[in-house]
């Protein structure tokens, strides 16, 4: 939890946003008080929350900004003024990085993936680490000075995908723009799914084995080295740092437990119509997008020459850059994987010393607490037990507040519900099942 808090804080700081991350019931929340109070920052909040938190968070933020109790102060808070200064310092880098990516998207992508590969290599711990103290020192000496090469192409792609909607108002329907943004290339998650599909298609004589054997048993046999060569090792070499709930350090990576990989392969093997395979579906979406882009750009130029030309340029750049959105998290999972590996090794040493009941208990400790155990021999089993109890309780929670006030109010419960129209489906949109 402490490691994730540090990473989120650093990521937001790189964007010029200073937010205190707090732990409430084992979940991380950002304290947005200063941003809400600051006039320059509050204008960006709704759009900022749209990036990864979705419509629920947006609705809550609009409600908060309309509440007179949270009106902007005349000069902002002390930290709020710091937000403005940080934003100004970031603005120059942002403009250069975004314009550079829009001008030469192919070069921006090449730089980004080169940096990601460097991050993969650098994140691996040196072989000479032997003791828990060595490993802890390694974990504390983290940092990366090439975030711009990853961040700004992603932001450029998001802007290029978002701006044409306003530019093409009255010229293009939302569903037409949606079609243009389908079948997006350069998306590491789509590429991973296609690699998994190819693995399934190459199963050959092992098809029945993969379909008839429980995924957990297949995973156990793979880890013991008693499974035939199915291509899983090559897949995990590229994607083994990923996992379910993968930003949680306490959750095993696929390289540790490939059960979800075998389950996904079995599901792909049950696809009997080749036209419904992810490769054909992606190809159709990409072809439809290119056709729609050409038609839409031509129509927009005829009706609004300047605006249409700009919208066409942005949509083409969106197809070059918007698929990179997944790459940021993909890259960040490399150091998370190594952090987890080193923590488990430290946990094993503390377990052998009788300071933890089991190695993965270390996932319930902060690095400062681990330091006291490693260097002072502090027994932290009681701390772990209390936090495990909270964790089990929170796993049973049926709903989690998207936003809280300092008095504990669940803000979402105070937002008036919009009356649904005829035929409206209430919920949050997601991708089609694969």
N, C-alpha and C positions, 0 to 999 in steps of 0.2 A: 504493500500500500504506500509506504513512504517513497519507494523507488518510482512508482507510477505518478505520485504527486509531484515529485521533482521533475519528471519528464514533461508533464503537462504544463507546469509552471514555466519551464524553459521554452517550450514550444510557443506558448502565448507571448512570452517576453520577446521572442524573435519577431513576432508580429506587432510589437510595440504595445502589448496589452499586459498590464501588471494586475494579476488577480491572485488573491490568497486562496489556496485550496484547503478545504477543511474536511475532516472525516466525521460523518454523521451516520451512526449505525453501520459502520463498515463500508459506507459508500462515500465517494468523493463528490463534493459540491464546491463550486466556485463562488466566492463572496463578491457579488457584482455591485455592492453598495456604491462604491466610488464611481464606477462607470455610469451608473444610473444618475448620480448627482451631477456628473460633469456634462456640460452642454455639448461639447464636441464628441464625446464618446457615446452618449445615449442615442445619437442618430444612427450609429452603426450597429447597435446591439441586436435589433431584430434580424438584420441580414446575417450578422455573425452567428447567431444561434441556428440559422437555417442550414449552415454548412454540415453539421453533424448531428444536431439534436432534433430537427424535424418540426412539424407543425404544432405539436403540443407546446414545445418550449417557446415558439414564436408567439402563440396566442397568449401564453402567460406573460411574456415580456411586454406585449402591447398593452395588456391590462395593467401591469405595474407602471408603465410609463404614463398611462392616463390617470393614475391615482395621484391626487394632489399631495399626498403625504410623501411622495417620492419625486417631487418637482426638482428641477435642477437648481442648484444654489448659484448665487451670483458669480462667485469666483471659483466654484468647485471646491472640493476638499483638498487638503494638502496632498494626499496621494493622487487625487483626481488631477491636480495640476501637473503632477509628475507623469500621469498618463499622457497628457498633451505633449509634454516635452519628449517622452519616449516615442510617441507617434511621429513627431517631427523628425526625430533621428532616424526612424525606420522609413519614413516616406521616400527619402532620396534613394535608398537601396531598393525599395519596392518598385518605384517608377522605372529605374534602370533595369531591374530584373524582369519586370513584366513586359516592357517594351522590347527588350532583347529577345525574350521568348516568342513574342508575337511576330517579330521581324524574321527570326530564323528558328522556327519550331523544331526542325530536324536536328539542328545543332544543340538546341536546349535539351531535347530528349537524350541525345548522346551524352551530354555532360551529366545529366541527371543520373542515368544508369551507370555511368563510370563512377560517380561518387557513391552510388549505392553499392557497387561491387567493392569499392575501397572500404566502405563501412562494414561490409560482410567480413572482409579479411581482417580489418583492425579490431573488430569486436571480439575475435577469438582470443582467449587468455593465453599468455605465453606459457610454454611448456615447463618453465622452471618454477612455477608456483607449486609449493609443496605443503605449506601449513595454512591453517585457518587465518592466521594473521596476514600472510602473504595475499591470500584470496580477498580478504576484506580490504586491504590497501588497494588492490586492483579495482574493486568495485567502487571505491570512493574516488578514484582517479579517472572518472569518465568525462567525456566532453567531445564536442564536434564543432569544427569551425567552418564547415562547408554546407550549412543548412540552406543558404540562399540558393544553391544550385538545385536543391530539391523543392524548396518552398515556392519560389516565384513562378516556375513553369506551371505548377499546379494551380496557383491563384490566377495566372493568365488564362488557363483553360477554363476555369470556372467563370471568369468574367466573360470570356468569349462565348460561352454557352448561355449565359444569363441575359446579356445586353440585347441580343436581337429581338427578344419578345417585345420590348418597348419600341424598338426601331421599326418593327414590322406590324405594329398595331393597325388594323384596318386593311392590311395587305395579305397577311397570312394567318391562318387559324392556329390555335395552340397545338392541335394534333399534328399539323404539318411540321411545325418546328420540332415537336417531339420525335417525329419520324426521322428528321435530319440528324437528331442526336442519338439515334439508335445504332446498334452494331458498332460501337465505338472501339477503334483499334487502340493498341498500346496500354491495355488495361491488364495489370498483372494478375488480377483475380480471374478474369475471363480466360486468360492464357493458362492459368492453373487448372481451371475446369476443363479446358480443351485437352490439356495434358492427361488429366484423369480419364477423360473419355477415350483418348488414344490407348491408354493403358488397358482399359476395359475391352476395347475392340481387339487388342492383341492377345487376349486371354487364351484363345484357341482351345487346346485340349483341356485346359484347366478351368473352363467355364463352369462346369458342374461343381467343381471344388469350391469356387468362389461363391456360387449361388446357394449351395447346400450346407456350407459350414458357417456357424455363427461368427460374425466379424471379430468378436473378442478372442475366439479360439484361433482364428487366422492370425490375428496380431501376436498372440502368444507364440505361435509356431514360427512366425517371421522373426521375432526377437530371439528365439532359441536357435535360429538358423536351420530349421527343419522344413521350411516351405520351399517349393520349387521357385526358380527364378521367374518372376512374373513382371519384372520391371518396376517393382515397388521401391527398390533401393535407389534407382535413378530418380524416381519421382521425389522421394524423401530427401535426396541430396539437394534438390532445388527448393522444395517446399516443406521440408521437415521442421522448419522453425515456426511454422504456423500451427494453429490449433483452434479448438472451440473456445470461445471467450478468451481469445488469444492475448489480449492486453492484460489479463490477470496472471501475475507471476505464479500464483498458486495452482494454475491449471497446467497439466502436462502438455508438452508440444507433441505434434504427430510423430516426430522421431522417437519420442519416449513411448508413446502409446498410439500406434497407427490404427486402432479400432475404427475411428470415423472414416479413415481412408478406405478400408475394406468395405464398410457399409455403403459408402458412396459408389464404389466400383460395382457392388452387387446391384444397386439401384440402376446404374447405367446399363448393366447387362440385361435388365428387365425391359429396356426400351426396344420394342420389336420393329417399330417403323423407322427406317433410317432417316426419313425426312424430319422426324422429331428429335433426332440427335442434336446436341448442342452445336456441333460444327456446322450442320446445314442451317440451323436456325440463325446462327450468327452470320453466316454468309448471306442469307436472305435479308436480314436486317441491315447489313452493311450495304448491299446492293440497292435496297430500297432507299437508304439514306442518301447515297450518292445521286440517285435519280431525282429524289425530292429536292436535294440541294441545288442541282443544276436548274430545275424548273422554277424553284422559288427565287433563286438569285436573279434569273432572267426576268421574271414577273416584277420583282421589286425594283429592278433598275428601270423598267419601262414606266412604272407608275411614280416612283420617287427616285430619280437618278442618283442623287448624292447619298441619301439615306439607304437606298437599296444597295449601292456599291459597298457602303460601310458594313451593312448587315451581312452581305455575301462574304466579305472578307472575314468577318468575325466567325461566321458559321464554318468556314473552311478551317480557320485556326482552331475552332472548337473541336473539329474532327481530328486535328493533329495533336491537341494538347489535353482536352477534357478527360480522356481516358487515363491520364496520369494520376488522377485523383487518388487512386488506391495505392500508388507507389510510396507515398509518404509513410503510411502505416506499415506497409510491407518492409520498408527499410528499417523502421524503428523496431521491428520484431527481431532483427539480428542481435542487437545488444541485449534485448530482453531475454532472448534464449540463453545467451552466455551468462547473464546475471542470474537467471534461475539455476543454471548448471553449477555455478560457483557457490550460490547460496546452499544448494543441497549438499555439496561437498563439505561446506563449513558446518551445516546441520549434522552431517554424519559424524564429524569430529566431536561436536558438542554432545551428541547422543552417546558416543563412546565414552565421553568423560562424565556421563550421568547428569548433564545439565539440561538435556531435552529428552522427552520420552520417545520421540521418533525424529528422524532427520527433517521431514517436511514441516515440523512444528516451527521451523525458522521462518516460514512464510507469514507467521503472525507477529513477527518482531520488526522493529525499525532497525536501521543500520547502527544507530547509536546504542540500542539495546544489545545488538549482536556484539558490538565492540566491548561492552561491559562483560559479556559472557566470555568472549575470547581472551581478553586481557586481564580480567579480574576474577574470572571463575564464578560469576554471579549465576545462581540457579534461577532460570526464568520459566520453569514449568508452571508455576501458578499463574503468571501473566498469560501464557499461551492458553491454559485451560479456560480462563475467563473470556478470552477473545474467541476461542472456538465456540463457546456457548453462545456468544452474540452472533457469530457467523451462522450457526445452525438455526437460531431464531429468525434471522433475517432471510434465510433461504425459504422459510415458510411464509414470508410476507407475500400476500397476493397482489398487491399493487405498491408501487414505489413512487413517491412524490417527485414530480419533475422539478419543482422549485419550492423552497421553504422561506418563510420570513424568520427573523431572529426570535420571534415569540413562538415558533413552531407551527404557524399556520401553513397549511398546504394551499398554496396560491391557486392551484388549478380548481379547487373546490369553490373558490369565490368568483370564478369567471362565468358570466352568464352563458348558458348553452344556446348556440345558434339553432333556430328551428330548421330541421331538415326539410329539404324540398322533396317533391314526389320522385320516387325512384332513387333517392340518394342512399348510398351505402356509407355508413359511418365507420371510420377506422383509419389506419395508416397504410398508405400504399407500400408495396414491396415488390421484389422481382418475382417472376414466375418460378414455380417449383422446377428444379432441375432433376 
